[in-house]
């Protein structure tokens, strides 16, 4: 018993300090262990929180990818992505719920017991919007479009850039000069015609004065009625004698009453005849010669305008596009060209020969003034003659012979100067001067006549195509409705398609063709500077949309079966280019534009082949005739063989679709082009791109249960400014994920 008590005292002494403080070591150890425990517990929870955040992030993105995987498969046929008809919320919920299902491993220990609190999903950015559609086109075409374009298009046209530049420049300048030239020459011809018309008013006057003209007037007897003033003067003396013989005699005894009456009647007729010529001639000279003066002045202005056009013609802004294409450094090899633009440039340098000298206009005006002055003299002397003729019937001693001779001389001088053909005729001199500057006009007009005849046939075929209606109007009406809807959806401006035209005038037709080449090279130059949206859009259209069978079209124009040419499904590409909502409009436009392009290229060849003709307008007319003739042949060849050589000097084949690729460049209306493609996609797939979203944004709120010290975690989060929350022992976070096709 004593031994047990002694053992208890010994143990108590072990825990008793000498200074009397008991239990200090135990409390200290407890504090240390508690701190270590808190430190480790916090790190355990924060490790779980970090894993929770990473896992939640992954699951959020996986859910969004799963949602966006439900794209519309029909749009995929056009290389596009738009969300389908599935419920995005249901897909997202299923993926998220599946991701937090308990593990199937037996006796597994769930480190993270993630629970989804709330989720939300929003879809936006419709495929039908221009920026979204354009971006998807770029994604689809970004690898092949630049290669296709540079190798298949620019390299083909690069060798002929200089030739086409000079041809377009020459046609542009000479077409303007031709219009001004023809107007100027027509005005000068009208001025000459006014002079001639005025002078012709007097052509019968000499017959009333003296026929034939003579210096001498011999006396004659009153045997016949006088028909001229000279005959009246010649019989004046006999008239006076017989008048005196009958004076004072009774009426029945007068012997010469019939002869005297015939004389007076003849004189009256002459007076009346002269008056009836002079009065209209006066009116004609007053109006027609004034018009002639104004027309000469207007022609002078045309001449000055020609000088201005020639001076400004050397600075043509469109030439930069041709130079840009010609000087481009592109991969691949360009075909060789045996043509040159020097002949066209040489022809253009002769343009100054079409300008008339200022002295010509001064001479023409002076001749009109002279005609006016000479007529005034004729009128004065003939009015004086009429006065004397009136006096001879009742008076004696009238100086009729001098009056006749004076009127005859001044009238004959006028007739020689302005009416009769002869070296003295001033009007004839003016005509000859004008004709001396028109040495080739006759041949040029013959060329123009032939060109107009050929153009008439082309226009007939175009008119026949425009009347073609074997396609379904219902499809086009539906397409137009879809097109208008997309235009309104994008708040873009609608522009009516321009009807296909081929000008009846050869020069207008040639000029329009060259403007098309300006647009083409301008488009190629722009794409060289920046491979922009238009390149991708054009190549996308070529890759996914159908075009018509050009050979079948030409067969139909020759009386064959139209087949499916006019059906919408076979002219989708043409619709994208031109935008007509009817079966024939797009096809007619394509036909007209192919002809215009072939005309431009063949006219450039014609400028080379006919450059030796000299007169620039003759060269132009011959070149256009050459262009029209060969362009028509090219259309037939393209239809029958499926391709045509780019040029006589560049042996590269162009198909019908190659031409359409070029026309896409020439018609740079990107917004309307995209609306047309979207309308076709909607019609062909039954899917409205305006309603198909391409962008999804998801928000998810999830939580995990904290194992240790939720209050400490909440406090630390508040101090560090975290938006995460701790509620009821669970740690909550929000995550957002965005996904776009």
C-alpha positions in Angstrom: 0.0 0.0 0.0 2.8 2.3 0.9 4.7 1.4 -2.3 1.7 2.4 -4.5 1.4 5.8 -3.0 5.1 6.4 -3.5 4.7 5.6 -7.2 1.9 8.2 -7.6 3.9 10.9 -6.0 6.8 10.2 -8.3 4.6 10.6 -11.4 3.1 13.8 -10.1 6.6 15.3 -9.7 7.4 14.7 -13.3 4.7 17.2 -14.4 5.4 19.8 -11.7 7.7 22.7 -12.4 10.1 23.8 -9.8 8.6 27.3 -10.1 5.1 26.0 -9.4 3.6 26.3 -13.1 1.9 23.0 -14.0 0.6 21.9 -17.5 2.4 24.5 -19.6 4.1 22.0 -21.9 0.8 20.3 -22.7 -1.0 23.6 -23.7 1.9 24.6 -25.8 1.9 21.4 -27.8 -1.8 21.7 -28.3 -1.4 25.2 -29.7 1.3 24.0 -32.1 -0.7 21.1 -33.2 -3.8 23.3 -33.7 -1.9 25.7 -35.9 -0.4 23.0 -38.0 -3.8 21.4 -38.3 -5.4 24.7 -39.4 -2.6 25.4 -41.9 -2.8 21.9 -43.4 -6.6 22.0 -43.5 -6.7 25.3 -45.4 -4.2 24.0 -48.0 -6.3 20.9 -48.4 -9.4 22.9 -49.1 -7.6 25.3 -51.3 -6.1 22.4 -53.3 -9.6 21.1 -53.7 -10.9 24.6 -54.7 -8.1 24.9 -57.3 -9.0 21.4 -58.7 -12.6 22.4 -58.6 -12.0 25.5 -60.6 -9.9 23.7 -63.3 -12.5 20.9 -63.5 -15.4 23.4 -63.8 -13.6 25.3 -66.5 -13.0 22.2 -68.5 -16.6 21.0 -68.1 -17.9 24.4 -69.0 -16.0 24.5 -72.3 -16.8 20.9 -73.0 -20.5 21.7 -72.5 -20.3 24.6 -75.0 -18.4 22.5 -77.5 -21.1 19.9 -77.2 -23.8 22.5 -77.7 -22.1 23.9 -80.9 -21.5 20.5 -82.3 -25.2 20.4 -83.1 -24.7 22.5 -86.3 -27.1 22.4 -89.3 -25.8 19.7 -91.7 -27.5 21.2 -94.7 -25.6 24.5 -94.3 -22.4 22.4 -94.1 -22.9 21.5 -97.8 -22.0 25.2 -98.5 -19.0 25.2 -96.2 -21.0 27.1 -93.5 -21.8 26.5 -89.9 -25.0 27.6 -88.2 -26.6 26.2 -85.1 -29.3 23.5 -85.8 -32.7 22.9 -84.4 -31.6 21.0 -81.2 -32.2 22.5 -77.8 -28.9 24.0 -76.6 -30.0 24.2 -73.0 -30.9 20.5 -73.0 -27.5 19.6 -74.5 -25.6 21.7 -72.1 -27.6 20.4 -69.1 -27.0 16.8 -70.1 -23.3 17.2 -70.6 -22.9 19.0 -67.3 -25.0 16.5 -65.4 -23.1 13.6 -66.9 -19.8 15.2 -65.9 -20.7 15.1 -62.2 -22.2 11.6 -61.9 -20.7 9.5 -59.1 -17.8 7.3 -60.0 -18.7 3.7 -60.7 -15.5 2.5 -59.0 -16.3 0.6 -55.8 -15.3 2.2 -52.5 -14.2 5.2 -54.4 -13.5 8.4 -52.4 -15.0 11.5 -54.0 -12.5 14.3 -53.6 -14.8 16.8 -55.4 -18.5 16.6 -55.0 -19.4 19.2 -57.6 -22.9 20.4 -57.9 -24.3 22.6 -60.6 -26.4 25.4 -59.3 -27.6 27.5 -62.3 -26.9 27.5 -66.0 -27.8 29.9 -68.8 -27.2 29.8 -72.6 -27.6 32.6 -75.1 -27.2 32.3 -78.9 -26.5 35.2 -81.2 -24.7 36.5 -84.4 -26.9 35.2 -87.1 -25.2 33.7 -90.2 -27.3 36.0 -92.4 -25.4 39.0 -91.2 -22.8 40.2 -93.7 -19.8 40.3 -91.3 -20.6 36.7 -90.0 -21.2 35.3 -93.5 -18.1 37.0 -94.8 -15.9 35.6 -92.0 -17.1 32.1 -92.6 -16.4 32.5 -96.4 -12.9 33.6 -95.5 -12.4 30.6 -93.3 -13.6 28.2 -96.0 -11.7 29.8 -98.9 -8.6 31.3 -97.3 -6.2 28.5 -98.4 -7.3 27.9 -102.0 -8.8 31.3 -103.2 -5.6 33.3 -103.5 -3.8 30.5 -105.4 -6.7 30.0 -107.8 -7.1 33.6 -108.5 -3.5 34.5 -109.0 -2.6 31.5 -111.1 -5.8 31.2 -113.1 -6.7 34.8 -113.7 -4.1 37.4 -113.2 -1.3 35.4 -114.8 -3.5 35.0 -117.9 -4.1 38.7 -118.3 -0.7 40.0 -117.2 0.9 39.7 -120.6 -1.8 41.6 -122.4 -2.0 44.4 -119.8 0.0 46.9 -121.9 -1.8 46.0 -125.1 -5.2 46.4 -123.4 -4.1 49.6 -121.7 -3.1 51.3 -124.9 -6.2 49.9 -126.7 -8.6 51.1 -124.0 -6.8 54.5 -123.9 -7.0 54.8 -127.7 -10.6 53.8 -128.0 -11.6 56.1 -125.2 -9.8 59.1 -126.7 -10.9 58.4 -130.3 -14.5 57.6 -129.3 -14.8 61.0 -127.7 -13.1 62.7 -130.7 -15.3 60.8 -133.1 -18.4 62.1 -131.5 -17.0 65.6 -131.4 -15.7 65.2 -135.0 -19.0 64.1 -136.4 -20.9 66.8 -134.6 -18.4 69.4 -135.8 -18.5 68.3 -139.4 -22.3 68.0 -139.3 -22.5 71.6 -138.0 -20.3 72.7 -140.8 -22.3 70.8 -143.4 -25.5 72.3 -142.0 -23.9 75.8 -142.3 -23.0 75.1 -145.9 -26.5 73.7 -146.5 -28.0 76.9 -145.1 -25.8 78.9 -147.5 -26.9 76.7 -150.4 -30.5 76.9 -149.4 -30.4 80.6 -149.3 -28.6 80.9 -152.6 -31.0 78.5 -154.3 -33.8 80.9 -153.6 -32.4 83.1 -156.4 -31.7 80.4 -158.9 -34.6 81.4 -161.1 -34.0 85.2 -160.9 -31.6 85.5 -163.8 -34.3 84.1 -166.1 -36.6 86.9 -165.2 -34.0 89.6 -165.7 -32.0 88.6 -168.8 -31.9 85.2 -170.4 -29.2 84.7 -171.6 -27.3 87.5 -170.0 -25.7 90.1 -172.3 -24.3 93.6 -172.2 -26.4 94.8 -175.2 -30.1 95.1 -175.3 -31.4 95.6 -178.9 -34.7 97.1 -179.8 -37.5 94.8 -180.6 -41.1 95.0 -181.8 -44.2 94.3 -179.7 -44.9 91.0 -181.3 -44.9 88.7 -178.1 -45.5 89.1 -174.5 -42.2 90.0 -172.7 -41.1 87.3 -170.3 -37.9 89.0 -169.0 -37.0 92.4 -167.9 -34.5 92.6 -170.8 -37.3 91.9 -173.3 -39.5 94.5 -171.6 -36.6 97.0 -172.0 -36.0 96.0 -175.7 -39.6 96.6 -176.6 -40.1 99.7 -174.5 -39.6 102.1 -177.4 -42.0 100.3 -179.6 -44.4 100.2 -176.7 -44.2 104.0 -176.3 -44.7 104.6 -180.1 -47.8 102.4 -180.3 -49.1 103.8 -177.1 -48.9 107.4 -178.5 -50.5 106.2 -181.8 -53.6 105.0 -180.0 -53.8 107.8 -177.6 -56.9 110.0 -178.2 -58.5 107.6 -180.6 -61.9 106.0 -179.9 -61.7 102.6 -178.4 -62.8 100.9 -181.6 -60.3 102.8 -183.7 -57.2 101.8 -181.5 -55.0 99.5 -183.5 -52.5 98.3 -180.8 -54.7 97.7 -177.8 -53.9 93.9 -177.7 -50.2 94.4 -178.2 -50.1 97.1 -175.5 -52.1 94.9 -173.1 -49.8 92.0 -173.7 -46.8 94.2 -173.0 -48.2 95.5 -169.7 -49.2 92.0 -168.7 -45.7 90.7 -169.4 -44.1 93.5 -167.5 -46.5 92.9 -164.5 -45.6 89.3 -164.5 -41.9 90.0 -164.5 -42.3 92.5 -161.6 -44.4 89.9 -159.7 -41.9 87.2 -160.4 -39.0 89.2 -159.2 -40.8 90.1 -156.0 -41.8 86.6 -155.4 -38.2 85.5 -155.6 -36.6 88.4 -153.7 -39.0 88.3 -150.7 -38.5 84.6 -149.8 -34.8 85.0 -150.5 -34.6 87.9 -148.1 -36.3 85.8 -145.4 -34.0 82.9 -146.1 -30.8 85.0 -146.0 -31.9 86.7 -142.8 -32.6 83.4 -140.9 -30.5 80.7 -142.7 -27.3 82.7 -142.9 -27.7 83.7 -139.3 -28.1 80.1 -138.4 -25.0 79.3 -140.5 -22.9 81.8 -138.5 -24.1 80.3 -135.2 -23.4 76.8 -136.5 -19.9 77.7 -137.6 -19.3 79.2 -134.1 -20.6 76.1 -132.5 -18.4 73.9 -134.7 -15.5 76.1 -133.6 -16.4 75.3 -130.0 -16.4 71.6 -130.9 -13.0 72.0 -132.4 -11.7 73.6 -129.2 -13.3 70.8 -127.2 -11.4 68.3 -129.4 -8.2 70.2 -128.5 -9.0 69.9 -124.8 -9.8 66.2 -125.0 -6.5 65.5 -126.8 -4.6 67.5 -124.2 -6.3 65.8 -121.3 -6.3 62.4 -123.0 -2.8 61.5 -122.1 -3.5 61.5 -118.4 -5.9 58.6 -118.0 -6.4 57.4 -114.4 -7.5 53.9 -115.4 -4.1 53.2 -116.9 -2.6 52.7 -113.4 -4.6 49.5 -112.9 -3.2 48.0 -116.1 0.3 48.9 -115.1 -0.2 47.4 -111.6 -1.3 44.1 -113.1 1.4 44.1 -115.7 4.2 44.9 -113.2 3.0 42.4 -110.6 5.3 39.6 -109.3 3.2 36.5 -109.0 4.1 32.8 -108.6 3.8 30.7 -111.7 4.5 31.4 -115.3 2.5 33.9 -117.5 1.8 33.0 -121.1 3.8 34.8 -123.7 2.2 37.5 -125.9 3.2 38.4 -129.4 1.0 41.5 -129.4 2.1 45.1 -128.5 0.4 48.3 -127.6 2.7 50.5 -129.6 0.4 50.5 -132.7 -2.5 51.7 -130.7 -0.4 54.4 -129.1 0.9 55.4 -132.5 -2.7 55.7 -133.8 -3.6 57.8 -130.8 -0.7 60.2 -131.5 -2.3 61.1 -134.8 -5.4 62.4 -133.1 -4.3 66.0 -133.5 -4.8 65.7 -137.3 -8.5 65.6 -136.7 -8.5 69.2 -135.4 -9.4 72.0 -137.9 -7.3 75.2 -138.1 -8.8 78.3 -136.7 -8.3 80.1 -140.1 -10.9 77.7 -141.7 -13.6 78.9 -139.4 -12.7 82.5 -140.1 -12.9 81.9 -143.8 -16.2 80.1 -143.5 -17.7 83.0 -141.5 -16.2 85.6 -143.9 -17.9 83.8 -146.8 -21.3 83.8 -145.1 -20.8 87.6 -144.4 -19.9 88.0 -148.1 -23.0 86.2 -149.2 -25.2 88.3 -147.0 -23.6 91.5 -148.4 -23.8 90.3 -152.0 -27.5 89.4 -151.6 -28.2 92.9 -150.2 -26.8 94.3 -153.5 -28.9 91.9 -155.5 -32.0 92.8 -153.6 -31.3 96.5 -153.9 -30.7 96.5 -157.7 -33.6 94.2 -158.4 -36.0 96.3 -156.3 -34.7 99.3 -158.3 -35.4 97.3 -161.5 -38.9 96.5 -160.3 -39.5 100.2 -159.7 -38.5 101.0 -163.3 -40.6 98.2 -164.7 -43.6 99.6 -163.0 -42.9 103.0 -164.4 -42.5 101.9 -168.1 -46.2 101.1 -168.4 -47.3 104.6 -167.8 -44.2 106.8 -168.2 -41.8 107.7 -171.0 -38.1 108.2 -170.7 -37.7 105.6 -168.0 -34.0 104.4 -167.8 -35.0 100.7 -168.0 -32.0 99.4 -169.9 -29.4 100.6 -167.4 -31.5 99.2 -164.6 -31.8 95.8 -166.4 -28.0 95.7 -167.1 -27.2 96.6 -163.5 -29.5 94.0 -162.0 -28.3 91.4 -164.4 -24.7 92.0 -163.7 -25.0 91.9 -159.9 -27.3 88.9 -160.0 -25.0 87.0 -162.4 -22.1 87.7 -160.1 -24.1 86.3 -157.1 -25.0 83.3 -159.1 -21.4 82.6 -160.1 -20.3 83.1 -156.5 -22.9 81.1 -154.7 -25.1 79.1 -157.0 -23.4 77.8 -160.2 -20.7 75.2 -160.1 -17.4 76.8 -161.0 -14.1 77.9 -159.5 -15.6 81.2 -158.3 -18.3 79.6 -156.2 -17.4 80.3 -152.6 -19.8 77.7 -151.2 -18.2 75.1 -153.4 -14.8 76.2 -152.2 -16.0 75.8 -148.6 -17.2 72.3 -149.4 -14.0 71.4 -151.0 -12.0 72.6 -148.0 -14.1 70.6 -145.7 -13.9 67.5 -147.9 -10.1 67.8 -148.0 -10.1 67.0 -144.3 -12.4 64.0 -144.8 -10.4 61.8 -147.0 -11.3 58.6 -145.3 -14.8 59.4 -144.1 -16.5 57.5 -146.9 -14.6 54.3 -146.0 -15.2 54.9 -142.3 -18.9 55.3 -142.9 -18.9 52.1 -144.9 -17.2 50.3 -142.0 -19.7 51.8 -139.6 -22.6 50.6 -141.7 -21.3 47.1 -141.8 -20.6 47.2 -138.1 -24.2 48.3 -137.4 -25.5 45.5 -139.5 -23.5 42.9 -137.4 -24.5 44.5 -134.1 -28.1 44.4 -135.2 -27.8 40.6 -135.4 -26.2 40.4 -132.0 -29.0 42.6 -130.6 -31.5 40.3 -132.2 -30.1 37.3 -130.4 -30.0 39.2 -127.1 -33.6 40.2 -127.6 -34.5 36.5 -128.2 -32.7 35.5 -125.0 -34.5 38.2 -123.0 -37.8 36.7 -124.1 -36.9 33.2 -123.0 -39.2 32.0 -120.2 -38.8 28.3 -119.8 -37.7 28.7 -116.2 -40.1 28.7 -113.3 -41.1 32.2 -112.2 -42.2 30.8 -108.8 -38.6 30.0 -107.9 -37.5 33.5 -108.8 -40.3 35.1 -106.9 -39.4 33.1 -103.8 -35.8 34.0 -104.3 -36.6 37.6 -104.6 -38.5 37.4 -101.4 -35.6 35.9 -99.6 -33.2 38.4 -101.1 -35.3 41.3 -100.0 -35.6 39.8 -96.5 -31.8 39.5 -96.1 -31.3 43.1 -97.5 -33.8 44.3 -94.8 -32.2 42.1 -92.2 -28.8 43.8 -92.8 -30.4 47.2 -93.3 -28.6 47.5 -96.6 -29.7 49.5 -99.7 -31.3 47.6 -102.5 -30.3 48.4 -106.1 -32.2 47.3 -109.2 -30.3 45.2 -111.6 -29.3 46.9 -114.8 -30.8 45.5 -118.0 -28.3 43.9 -120.5 -27.6 46.3 -123.3 -25.5 46.2 -126.5 -25.3 49.6 -128.1 -26.5 49.9 -131.7 -23.7 52.5 -132.4 -20.4 50.7 -133.0 -18.4 53.4 -131.2 -20.6 53.3 -128.2 -20.4 49.5 -128.2 -16.6 49.5 -128.5 -16.4 52.2 -125.8 -18.6 50.2 -123.4 -16.5 47.1 -124.0 -13.3 49.0 -123.1 -15.0 50.3 -119.9 -15.6 46.7 -119.0 -11.9 46.0 -119.4 -11.1 49.1 -117.2 -13.4 47.6 -114.5 -11.8 44.1 -114.9 -8.2 45.3 -114.6 -9.2 47.7 -111.8 -10.7 44.8 -109.9 -7.5 42.7 -110.4 -5.3 45.6 -109.4 -7.3 46.1 -106.2 -7.0 42.5 -105.3 -3.2 42.6 -105.9 -3.0 45.5 -103.4 -5.0 43.7 -100.8 -6.4 40.2 -101.0 -9.7 41.4 -99.5 -13.2 40.1 -98.9 -14.1 40.3 -102.6 -11.6 37.7 -103.7 -12.9 35.1 -101.1 -16.5 35.9 -102.0 -16.0 35.5 -105.7 -14.1 32.2 -105.3 -16.7 31.0 -102.9 -19.5 31.7 -105.4 -17.5 29.8 -108.1 -16.9 26.8 -105.8 -20.5 26.3 -104.6 -23.0 27.6 -107.2 -24.0 26.3 -110.6 -23.8 28.1 -114.0 -25.6 27.5 -117.3 -24.5 25.5 -120.3 -23.5 28.2 -122.7 -23.4 25.7 -125.6 -27.0 24.8 -125.0 -28.0 28.4 -124.9 -26.5 29.1 -128.3 -28.1 26.0 -129.7 -31.5 27.3 -128.5 -30.9 30.7 -130.2 -30.4 28.7 -133.4 -33.7 27.0 -133.1 -32.9 24.1 -130.8 -34.3 23.0 -127.5 -33.6 25.4 -124.5 -33.6 22.4 -122.1 -32.8 23.5 -118.5 -30.9 26.7 -119.5 -33.4 29.1 -118.0 -34.0 27.1 -114.8 -32.8 28.9 -111.6 -30.8 25.9 -110.5 -28.7 26.2 -113.6 -28.0 29.9 -113.5 -27.1 30.5 -109.8 -23.7 32.0 -110.5 -25.2 34.3 -113.1 -27.8 35.5 -110.6 -25.1 36.2 -108.1 -23.3 38.4 -110.7 -26.3 40.3 -112.1 -29.3 39.9 -109.7 -32.2 39.6 -112.0 -35.3 37.8 -110.5 -36.5 36.3 -113.8 -35.5 33.4 -116.0 -33.8 35.3 -118.8 -32.4 38.5 -117.3 -29.2 37.0 -115.9 -28.5 34.9 -118.9 -29.0 37.8 -121.3 -26.7 39.9 -119.1 -24.0 37.2 -119.2 -24.3 36.9 -123.0 -24.0 40.6 -123.5 -21.0 40.9 -121.2 -19.2 38.0 -122.8 -19.7 39.6 -126.2 -18.5 42.9 -124.7 -15.3 41.4 -123.4 -14.6 39.6 -126.6 -15.3 42.8 -128.5 -12.8 44.7 -126.3 -10.0 42.1 -126.8 -10.7 41.7 -130.6 -10.8 45.5 -131.0 -7.4 45.8 -129.4 -6.2 43.3 -132.0 -7.9 45.4 -134.7 -6.0 48.5 -133.7 -2.8 46.6 -134.2 -3.8 45.1 -137.6 -5.2 48.3 -139.1 -2.8 50.8 -137.7 -1.4 51.4 -141.2 -4.6 53.1 -142.4 -3.4 56.4 -141.2 -6.5 58.4 -140.3 -7.1 57.6 -136.6 -10.9 57.5 -137.0 -10.6 55.2 -140.0 -8.3 53.0 -137.9 -10.8 53.0 -135.1 -13.8 52.1 -137.3 -11.8 49.3 -139.0 -10.7 48.0 -135.5 -14.3 48.0 -134.2 -15.5 46.2 -137.3 -12.7 43.7 -136.8 -13.7 43.4 -133.1 -17.4 42.9 -133.8 -16.8 40.3 -136.5 -14.4 38.2 -134.5 -16.3 38.6 -131.2 -19.4 37.0 -132.9 -17.1 34.2 -134.1 -15.8 33.8 -130.6 -19.3 33.4 -129.2 -19.9 30.5 -131.6 -16.6 28.9 -130.8 -17.1 29.2 -127.0 -20.5 27.5 -127.4 -19.3 24.7 -129.7 -15.8 24.0 -128.3 -16.4 25.0 -124.6 -13.5 27.5 -124.6 -12.0 30.3 -126.6 -8.5 31.7 -126.8 -7.9 34.8 -124.7 -6.4 36.6 -127.6 -4.9 36.1 -131.0 -1.6 36.9 -129.4 -2.0 34.9 -126.2 -2.9 31.3 -126.7 -4.6 30.6 -123.4 -8.1 29.0 -123.2 -11.0 30.7 -121.4 -14.1 28.7 -120.5 -17.6 30.1 -119.9 -17.0 29.9 -116.1 -13.7 31.7 -116.5 -15.6 34.6 -118.0 -18.0 34.6 -115.1 -15.1 34.7 -112.7 -14.0 37.9 -114.4 -17.5 39.4 -114.3 -17.6 38.9 -110.6 -14.6 41.2 -110.4 -16.2 43.7 -112.7 -19.4 43.9 -110.6 -18.0 44.8 -107.2 -21.3 45.1 -105.2 -20.3 42.9 -102.3 -23.3 43.5 -100.0 -25.8 42.6 -102.7 -23.6 39.8 -103.8 -23.7 38.3 -100.3 -27.5 38.7 -100.1 -27.9 36.9 -103.3 -25.8 34.0 -102.2 -27.7 33.8 -98.9 -31.0 33.9 -100.7 -29.9 31.0 -102.9 -28.7 29.0 -99.9 -32.0 29.5 -98.1 -33.9 28.5 -101.2 -31.8 25.4 -101.8 -31.6 24.2 -98.2 -34.8 25.4 -96.7 -32.8 26.9 -93.9 -33.0 30.6 -93.2 -29.4 31.9 -92.5 -31.0 35.0 -90.9 -32.3 32.8 -88.1 -29.2 30.5 -87.7 -26.9 31.7 -84.9 -23.2 31.1 -85.0 -22.1 32.3 -81.6 -23.0 30.8 -78.1 -22.4 32.3 -74.7 -22.9 30.1 -71.6 -22.9 31.0 -67.9 -22.6 28.2 -65.2 -22.6 28.5 -61.4 -21.4 25.4 -59.5 -20.3 24.6 -56.0 -18.2 22.1 -53.9 -18.5 21.3 -50.2 -15.7 22.6 -48.0 -14.2 20.1 -45.6 -12.5 22.5 -43.3 -12.9 26.0 -42.0 -15.4 27.5 -44.5 -15.4 30.7 -42.5 -11.6 31.1 -42.9 -11.9 30.5 -46.7 -14.7 33.1 -46.9 -12.6 35.6 -44.9 -9.5 35.1 -47.0 -11.6 35.5 -50.2 -13.1 38.7 -49.0 -9.7 40.1 -48.1 -8.3 39.2 -51.6 -11.3 40.6 -53.4 -12.5 37.3 -54.9 -16.0 37.2 -56.3 -16.4 33.6 -55.3 -18.9 32.9 -52.5 -19.2 30.5 -49.5 -22.7 29.6 -48.5 -23.8 26.9 -46.0 -20.4 25.2 -46.1 -20.2 25.1 -49.9 -17.8 27.1 -52.1 -19.6 28.6 -55.2 -18.0 29.9 -58.5 -19.3 31.2 -61.8 -17.8 30.5 -65.1 -18.5 31.8 -68.6 -17.6 30.2 -71.9 -18.1 31.6 -75.5 -17.9 29.6 -78.7 -18.1 30.7 -82.3 -18.1 28.8 -85.6 
